[in-house]
Amino acid sequence: MAFNVRKYLIRVRGGQQYLPVSARLVWFREEHPDWSIETQPLHLDFEHGIAVFQATVKDASGRIIANATKMETRSDFADFVEKAETGAVGRALAMCGYGTQFAPELSEGDVATGHIAFADSPVPLQGEESEDGTRIAETPAEAMVCAECGKPLRKPQYDLSMAKFHRPLCPNCQRVIQRAVGN
């Protein structure tokens, strides 16, 4: 039976559909039980709270299929080391085609930052029926929130952030990301 992506999709802050890394791993293991995923820390700085991990996907013969990296900071997550490793695995799997269309961290605007922090708390997908059979309405404009911290955004903030970062970010989170990439 083919892997049912829709079964695992969640809606994250910012309203985007997202396929969690755990689901990407299930899909990957179903199709390639003999392939491997190797991770290694590229940079661990506990004093400043920064972790950068690399994940490598290899086929059964050891040929590299994909490499990806992910950076996280303690200011974003208490478990920043684990988040960086999991994020690198998720990005590597997306580069192999596992949930690529549901991996907004790979969109052109986010490649430079490599920084997506999702609160993986699922909500029903908009435009579909919920479990009780009622139709789920589209999110109103006033429900726009920062994809990082969850703060509500005004329409001009949302529009500016989408144009510059290709995802909704409050002004503070925009500054944090710009500092992280040295802009």
PyRosetta script that sets phi, psi and omega in degrees:
from pyrosetta import init, pose_from_sequence

init()
pose = pose_from_sequence("MAFNVRKYLIRVRGGQQYLPVSARLVWFREEHPDWSIETQPLHLDFEHGIAVFQATVKDASGRIIANATKMETRSDFADFVEKAETGAVGRALAMCGYGTQFAPELSEGDVATGHIAFADSPVPLQGEESEDGTRIAETPAEAMVCAECGKPLRKPQYDLSMAKFHRPLCPNCQRVIQRAVGN")
pose.set_psi(1, 137.4)
pose.set_omega(1, -179.4)
pose.set_phi(2, -70.5)
pose.set_psi(2, 147.7)
pose.set_omega(2, 178.7)
pose.set_phi(3, -64.2)
pose.set_psi(3, 130.6)
pose.set_omega(3, -178.4)
pose.set_phi(4, -95.9)
pose.set_psi(4, 91.9)
pose.set_omega(4, -178.3)
pose.set_phi(5, -57.7)
pose.set_psi(5, -43.3)
pose.set_omega(5, -175.2)
pose.set_phi(6, -59.2)
pose.set_psi(6, -27.3)
pose.set_omega(6, 179.5)
pose.set_phi(7, -63.5)
pose.set_psi(7, -28.3)
pose.set_omega(7, -173.9)
pose.set_phi(8, -105.7)
pose.set_psi(8, -10.3)
pose.set_omega(8, -177.5)
pose.set_phi(9, -62.5)
pose.set_psi(9, 139.4)
pose.set_omega(9, 173.7)
pose.set_phi(10, -126.7)
pose.set_psi(10, 162.4)
pose.set_omega(10, 175.1)
pose.set_phi(11, -103.9)
pose.set_psi(11, 128.3)
pose.set_omega(11, -178.5)
pose.set_phi(12, -109.3)
pose.set_psi(12, 169.9)
pose.set_omega(12, 177.9)
pose.set_phi(13, -52.3)
pose.set_psi(13, 136.7)
pose.set_omega(13, -174.6)
pose.set_phi(14, 99.5)
pose.set_psi(14, -9.8)
pose.set_omega(14, 175.2)
pose.set_phi(15, 83.0)
pose.set_psi(15, 4.3)
pose.set_omega(15, -177.6)
pose.set_phi(16, -82.4)
pose.set_psi(16, 148.9)
pose.set_omega(16, 172.3)
pose.set_phi(17, -78.4)
pose.set_psi(17, 140.8)
pose.set_omega(17, -175.1)
pose.set_phi(18, -142.7)
pose.set_psi(18, 136.1)
pose.set_omega(18, 174.7)
pose.set_phi(19, -102.1)
pose.set_psi(19, 108.6)
pose.set_omega(19, -176.7)
pose.set_phi(20, -57.7)
pose.set_psi(20, 154.0)
pose.set_omega(20, -179.3)
pose.set_phi(21, -59.1)
pose.set_psi(21, -36.8)
pose.set_omega(21, 179.5)
pose.set_phi(22, -59.5)
pose.set_psi(22, -38.9)
pose.set_omega(22, 178.0)
pose.set_phi(23, -70.8)
pose.set_psi(23, -38.7)
pose.set_omega(23, 176.7)
pose.set_phi(24, -60.5)
pose.set_psi(24, -38.9)
pose.set_omega(24, 178.7)
pose.set_phi(25, -65.7)
pose.set_psi(25, -42.6)
pose.set_omega(25, 178.0)
pose.set_phi(26, -59.7)
pose.set_psi(26, -48.0)
pose.set_omega(26, 179.6)
pose.set_phi(27, -59.6)
pose.set_psi(27, -48.4)
pose.set_omega(27, 179.5)
pose.set_phi(28, -58.5)
pose.set_psi(28, -47.4)
pose.set_omega(28, -178.4)
pose.set_phi(29, -66.9)
pose.set_psi(29, -33.9)
pose.set_omega(29, 176.8)
pose.set_phi(30, -63.3)
pose.set_psi(30, -40.3)
pose.set_omega(30, -177.0)
pose.set_phi(31, -86.3)
pose.set_psi(31, -29.8)
pose.set_omega(31, -174.7)
pose.set_phi(32, -138.8)
pose.set_psi(32, 68.9)
pose.set_omega(32, -178.4)
pose.set_phi(33, -64.7)
pose.set_psi(33, -18.0)
pose.set_omega(33, -178.7)
pose.set_phi(34, -98.7)
pose.set_psi(34, 2.1)
pose.set_omega(34, 176.3)
pose.set_phi(35, -88.5)
pose.set_psi(35, 167.4)
pose.set_omega(35, -178.4)
pose.set_phi(36, -130.2)
pose.set_psi(36, 158.3)
pose.set_omega(36, 172.3)
pose.set_phi(37, -127.3)
pose.set_psi(37, 119.8)
pose.set_omega(37, 179.1)
pose.set_phi(38, -113.2)
pose.set_psi(38, 138.0)
pose.set_omega(38, 177.8)
pose.set_phi(39, -122.0)
pose.set_psi(39, 151.3)
pose.set_omega(39, 174.2)
pose.set_phi(40, -151.5)
pose.set_psi(40, 142.8)
pose.set_omega(40, 175.9)
pose.set_phi(41, -74.2)
pose.set_psi(41, 132.0)
pose.set_omega(41, 174.6)
pose.set_phi(42, -95.1)
pose.set_psi(42, -29.7)
pose.set_omega(42, -179.1)
pose.set_phi(43, -155.2)
pose.set_psi(43, 121.6)
pose.set_omega(43, 174.5)
pose.set_phi(44, -126.4)
pose.set_psi(44, 117.7)
pose.set_omega(44, 179.7)
pose.set_phi(45, -129.3)
pose.set_psi(45, 93.7)
pose.set_omega(45, -176.6)
pose.set_phi(46, -73.0)
pose.set_psi(46, -29.1)
pose.set_omega(46, 178.7)
pose.set_phi(47, -62.6)
pose.set_psi(47, -44.8)
pose.set_omega(47, -179.9)
pose.set_phi(48, -96.8)
pose.set_psi(48, -4.1)
pose.set_omega(48, 176.3)
pose.set_phi(49, 69.3)
pose.set_psi(49, 50.1)
pose.set_omega(49, 179.3)
pose.set_phi(50, -129.4)
pose.set_psi(50, 134.4)
pose.set_omega(50, 175.7)
pose.set_phi(51, -133.8)
pose.set_psi(51, 135.1)
pose.set_omega(51, 175.1)
pose.set_phi(52, -127.3)
pose.set_psi(52, 125.3)
pose.set_omega(52, 178.9)
pose.set_phi(53, -119.5)
pose.set_psi(53, 153.0)
pose.set_omega(53, 172.5)
pose.set_phi(54, -118.5)
pose.set_psi(54, 138.9)
pose.set_omega(54, 174.4)
pose.set_phi(55, -121.5)
pose.set_psi(55, 138.1)
pose.set_omega(55, -179.5)
pose.set_phi(56, -125.6)
pose.set_psi(56, 126.2)
pose.set_omega(56, 175.6)
pose.set_phi(57, -98.6)
pose.set_psi(57, 127.9)
pose.set_omega(57, 179.7)
pose.set_phi(58, -124.5)
pose.set_psi(58, 144.5)
pose.set_omega(58, 176.2)
pose.set_phi(59, -78.8)
pose.set_psi(59, -178.7)
pose.set_omega(59, -175.3)
pose.set_phi(60, -60.9)
pose.set_psi(60, -27.1)
pose.set_omega(60, 179.8)
pose.set_phi(61, -88.5)
pose.set_psi(61, -1.8)
pose.set_omega(61, 179.8)
pose.set_phi(62, 91.9)
pose.set_psi(62, 3.7)
pose.set_omega(62, 178.1)
pose.set_phi(63, -72.1)
pose.set_psi(63, 133.8)
pose.set_omega(63, -179.8)
pose.set_phi(64, -73.3)
pose.set_psi(64, 126.3)
pose.set_omega(64, 178.9)
pose.set_phi(65, -98.2)
pose.set_psi(65, -39.1)
pose.set_omega(65, -179.8)
pose.set_phi(66, -157.4)
pose.set_psi(66, 149.1)
pose.set_omega(66, 171.8)
pose.set_phi(67, -125.8)
pose.set_psi(67, 144.5)
pose.set_omega(67, 175.2)
pose.set_phi(68, -152.5)
pose.set_psi(68, 153.4)
pose.set_omega(68, 176.5)
pose.set_phi(69, -124.6)
pose.set_psi(69, 161.5)
pose.set_omega(69, 178.1)
pose.set_phi(70, -152.3)
pose.set_psi(70, 134.0)
pose.set_omega(70, 176.1)
pose.set_phi(71, -112.1)
pose.set_psi(71, 139.8)
pose.set_omega(71, 172.4)
pose.set_phi(72, -137.8)
pose.set_psi(72, 158.9)
pose.set_omega(72, 179.8)
pose.set_phi(73, -125.7)
pose.set_psi(73, 154.3)
pose.set_omega(73, 178.3)
pose.set_phi(74, -61.9)
pose.set_psi(74, -32.0)
pose.set_omega(74, -179.4)
pose.set_phi(75, -65.4)
pose.set_psi(75, -23.2)
pose.set_omega(75, 177.0)
pose.set_phi(76, -91.6)
pose.set_psi(76, -37.9)
pose.set_omega(76, -175.1)
pose.set_phi(77, -144.7)
pose.set_psi(77, 132.5)
pose.set_omega(77, 174.9)
pose.set_phi(78, -61.0)
pose.set_psi(78, -37.4)
pose.set_omega(78, 178.9)
pose.set_phi(79, -96.8)
pose.set_psi(79, 47.8)
pose.set_omega(79, -173.4)
pose.set_phi(80, -58.9)
pose.set_psi(80, -30.4)
pose.set_omega(80, -180.0)
pose.set_phi(81, -67.5)
pose.set_psi(81, -48.4)
pose.set_omega(81, 178.9)
pose.set_phi(82, -64.3)
pose.set_psi(82, -40.0)
pose.set_omega(82, 179.3)
pose.set_phi(83, -63.3)
pose.set_psi(83, -39.1)
pose.set_omega(83, 179.2)
pose.set_phi(84, -65.3)
pose.set_psi(84, -42.7)
pose.set_omega(84, -179.8)
pose.set_phi(85, -66.0)
pose.set_psi(85, -47.2)
pose.set_omega(85, 178.6)
pose.set_phi(86, -61.9)
pose.set_psi(86, -40.7)
pose.set_omega(86, 179.0)
pose.set_phi(87, -63.0)
pose.set_psi(87, -39.7)
pose.set_omega(87, 178.2)
pose.set_phi(88, -64.4)
pose.set_psi(88, -41.0)
pose.set_omega(88, 177.7)
pose.set_phi(89, -63.1)
pose.set_psi(89, -46.1)
pose.set_omega(89, 179.8)
pose.set_phi(90, -60.2)
pose.set_psi(90, -41.6)
pose.set_omega(90, 179.3)
pose.set_phi(91, -67.4)
pose.set_psi(91, -41.1)
pose.set_omega(91, 178.8)
pose.set_phi(92, -63.3)
pose.set_psi(92, -42.1)
pose.set_omega(92, 178.7)
pose.set_phi(93, -66.0)
pose.set_psi(93, -38.7)
pose.set_omega(93, 177.5)
pose.set_phi(94, -63.1)
pose.set_psi(94, -36.9)
pose.set_omega(94, 178.1)
pose.set_phi(95, -67.8)
pose.set_psi(95, -21.5)
pose.set_omega(95, 175.9)
pose.set_phi(96, -88.0)
pose.set_psi(96, -3.5)
pose.set_omega(96, 177.8)
pose.set_phi(97, 103.3)
pose.set_psi(97, 3.5)
pose.set_omega(97, -180.0)
pose.set_phi(98, -89.5)
pose.set_psi(98, 93.7)
pose.set_omega(98, 179.2)
pose.set_phi(99, 81.2)
pose.set_psi(99, 20.0)
pose.set_omega(99, -177.0)
pose.set_phi(100, -54.0)
pose.set_psi(100, -43.6)
pose.set_omega(100, -178.0)
pose.set_phi(101, -70.5)
pose.set_psi(101, -12.4)
pose.set_omega(101, 178.4)
pose.set_phi(102, -114.8)
pose.set_psi(102, 29.8)
pose.set_omega(102, 179.2)
pose.set_phi(103, -122.8)
pose.set_psi(103, 78.1)
pose.set_omega(103, -176.4)
pose.set_phi(104, -60.0)
pose.set_psi(104, -17.1)
pose.set_omega(104, 177.9)
pose.set_phi(105, -67.5)
pose.set_psi(105, -11.9)
pose.set_omega(105, 178.0)
pose.set_phi(106, -99.0)
pose.set_psi(106, 1.9)
pose.set_omega(106, 178.5)
pose.set_phi(107, -67.6)
pose.set_psi(107, 155.3)
pose.set_omega(107, -175.0)
pose.set_phi(108, -53.4)
pose.set_psi(108, -38.6)
pose.set_omega(108, -177.0)
pose.set_phi(109, -70.9)
pose.set_psi(109, -20.5)
pose.set_omega(109, -176.1)
pose.set_phi(110, -103.2)
pose.set_psi(110, -7.2)
pose.set_omega(110, -178.7)
pose.set_phi(111, -60.7)
pose.set_psi(111, -39.8)
pose.set_omega(111, -178.2)
pose.set_phi(112, -63.8)
pose.set_psi(112, -38.4)
pose.set_omega(112, -177.6)
pose.set_phi(113, -89.8)
pose.set_psi(113, -33.7)
pose.set_omega(113, -176.3)
pose.set_phi(114, 59.4)
pose.set_psi(114, 22.3)
pose.set_omega(114, -170.3)
pose.set_phi(115, -120.0)
pose.set_psi(115, 103.1)
pose.set_omega(115, 173.6)
pose.set_phi(116, -130.4)
pose.set_psi(116, 126.8)
pose.set_omega(116, 177.4)
pose.set_phi(117, -120.8)
pose.set_psi(117, 109.0)
pose.set_omega(117, -179.2)
pose.set_phi(118, -102.1)
pose.set_psi(118, 140.2)
pose.set_omega(118, 167.1)
pose.set_phi(119, -90.2)
pose.set_psi(119, 104.7)
pose.set_omega(119, -173.9)
pose.set_phi(120, -75.5)
pose.set_psi(120, 54.9)
pose.set_omega(120, 174.8)
pose.set_phi(121, -103.0)
pose.set_psi(121, 110.4)
pose.set_omega(121, -173.2)
pose.set_phi(122, -69.8)
pose.set_psi(122, 145.5)
pose.set_omega(122, 170.5)
pose.set_phi(123, -132.4)
pose.set_psi(123, 153.8)
pose.set_omega(123, -179.9)
pose.set_phi(124, -58.7)
pose.set_psi(124, 146.8)
pose.set_omega(124, 178.3)
pose.set_phi(125, -70.9)
pose.set_psi(125, 136.4)
pose.set_omega(125, -177.7)
pose.set_phi(126, -66.0)
pose.set_psi(126, 145.0)
pose.set_omega(126, 177.4)
pose.set_phi(127, 82.6)
pose.set_psi(127, -0.7)
pose.set_omega(127, 178.6)
pose.set_phi(128, -109.9)
pose.set_psi(128, 173.8)
pose.set_omega(128, 177.1)
pose.set_phi(129, -89.1)
pose.set_psi(129, 140.3)
pose.set_omega(129, 175.6)
pose.set_phi(130, -80.7)
pose.set_psi(130, 178.7)
pose.set_omega(130, -177.5)
pose.set_phi(131, -60.7)
pose.set_psi(131, -29.5)
pose.set_omega(131, -179.6)
pose.set_phi(132, -86.1)
pose.set_psi(132, 4.3)
pose.set_omega(132, 175.1)
pose.set_phi(133, 89.8)
pose.set_psi(133, -1.9)
pose.set_omega(133, 178.9)
pose.set_phi(134, -83.7)
pose.set_psi(134, 150.3)
pose.set_omega(134, -179.4)
pose.set_phi(135, -80.0)
pose.set_psi(135, 137.1)
pose.set_omega(135, -178.8)
pose.set_phi(136, -90.7)
pose.set_psi(136, 125.3)
pose.set_omega(136, -176.4)
pose.set_phi(137, -78.6)
pose.set_psi(137, 158.5)
pose.set_omega(137, 175.1)
pose.set_phi(138, -65.0)
pose.set_psi(138, 149.0)
pose.set_omega(138, 178.9)
pose.set_phi(139, -69.6)
pose.set_psi(139, 127.4)
pose.set_omega(139, 179.4)
pose.set_phi(140, -69.7)
pose.set_psi(140, 158.4)
pose.set_omega(140, -178.0)
pose.set_phi(141, -56.8)
pose.set_psi(141, -36.1)
pose.set_omega(141, -178.1)
pose.set_phi(142, -70.2)
pose.set_psi(142, -7.9)
pose.set_omega(142, 178.2)
pose.set_phi(143, -92.7)
pose.set_psi(143, 6.5)
pose.set_omega(143, 179.6)
pose.set_phi(144, -65.4)
pose.set_psi(144, 131.7)
pose.set_omega(144, -178.6)
pose.set_phi(145, -135.1)
pose.set_psi(145, 158.5)
pose.set_omega(145, 177.4)
pose.set_phi(146, -65.7)
pose.set_psi(146, 132.9)
pose.set_omega(146, 179.9)
pose.set_phi(147, -68.7)
pose.set_psi(147, -16.9)
pose.set_omega(147, -178.6)
pose.set_phi(148, -95.4)
pose.set_psi(148, -54.2)
pose.set_omega(148, -171.1)
pose.set_phi(149, -110.3)
pose.set_psi(149, -11.3)
pose.set_omega(149, 177.8)
pose.set_phi(150, 85.3)
pose.set_psi(150, 3.7)
pose.set_omega(150, 178.8)
pose.set_phi(151, -66.8)
pose.set_psi(151, 142.4)
pose.set_omega(151, 176.4)
pose.set_phi(152, -64.8)
pose.set_psi(152, 145.7)
pose.set_omega(152, 179.0)
pose.set_phi(153, -116.0)
pose.set_psi(153, 143.7)
pose.set_omega(153, 170.3)
pose.set_phi(154, -81.2)
pose.set_psi(154, 159.8)
pose.set_omega(154, -177.3)
pose.set_phi(155, -54.8)
pose.set_psi(155, -45.3)
pose.set_omega(155, 179.4)
pose.set_phi(156, -63.9)
pose.set_psi(156, -37.5)
pose.set_omega(156, 177.1)
pose.set_phi(157, -63.8)
pose.set_psi(157, -44.3)
pose.set_omega(157, 179.1)
pose.set_phi(158, -60.4)
pose.set_psi(158, -49.0)
pose.set_omega(158, -177.9)
pose.set_phi(159, -61.9)
pose.set_psi(159, -43.7)
pose.set_omega(159, 179.3)
pose.set_phi(160, -63.5)
pose.set_psi(160, -45.3)
pose.set_omega(160, -179.3)
pose.set_phi(161, -63.6)
pose.set_psi(161, -41.8)
pose.set_omega(161, 179.7)
pose.set_phi(162, -64.6)
pose.set_psi(162, -37.6)
pose.set_omega(162, 179.9)
pose.set_phi(163, -69.0)
pose.set_psi(163, -38.7)
pose.set_omega(163, -175.0)
pose.set_phi(164, -90.7)
pose.set_psi(164, -39.9)
pose.set_omega(164, -173.6)
pose.set_phi(165, -113.3)
pose.set_psi(165, -7.5)
pose.set_omega(165, -179.3)
pose.set_phi(166, 61.6)
pose.set_psi(166, 26.4)
pose.set_omega(166, 173.4)
pose.set_phi(167, -163.7)
pose.set_psi(167, 155.8)
pose.set_omega(167, -177.1)
pose.set_phi(168, -75.9)
pose.set_psi(168, 121.0)
pose.set_omega(168, 178.3)
pose.set_phi(169, -136.2)
pose.set_psi(169, 140.2)
pose.set_omega(169, 174.6)
pose.set_phi(170, -73.3)
pose.set_psi(170, 162.9)
pose.set_omega(170, -179.2)
pose.set_phi(171, -55.6)
pose.set_psi(171, -39.2)
pose.set_omega(171, -179.6)
pose.set_phi(172, -63.7)
pose.set_psi(172, -46.0)
pose.set_omega(172, 179.9)
pose.set_phi(173, -67.1)
pose.set_psi(173, -31.9)
pose.set_omega(173, 175.1)
pose.set_phi(174, -62.2)
pose.set_psi(174, -43.7)
pose.set_omega(174, 179.5)
pose.set_phi(175, -64.0)
pose.set_psi(175, -41.4)
pose.set_omega(175, 179.9)
pose.set_phi(176, -60.8)
pose.set_psi(176, -44.7)
pose.set_omega(176, -179.6)
pose.set_phi(177, -67.0)
pose.set_psi(177, -41.7)
pose.set_omega(177, 178.6)
pose.set_phi(178, -62.7)
pose.set_psi(178, -39.7)
pose.set_omega(178, 177.0)
pose.set_phi(179, -65.7)
pose.set_psi(179, -38.5)
pose.set_omega(179, -178.0)
pose.set_phi(180, -65.1)
pose.set_psi(180, -32.3)
pose.set_omega(180, -179.3)
pose.set_phi(181, -98.6)
pose.set_psi(181, 2.3)
pose.set_omega(181, 175.6)
pose.set_phi(182, 75.7)
pose.set_psi(182, 27.2)
pose.set_omega(182, 177.5)
pose.set_phi(183, -96.3)
pose.dump_pdb("model.pdb")
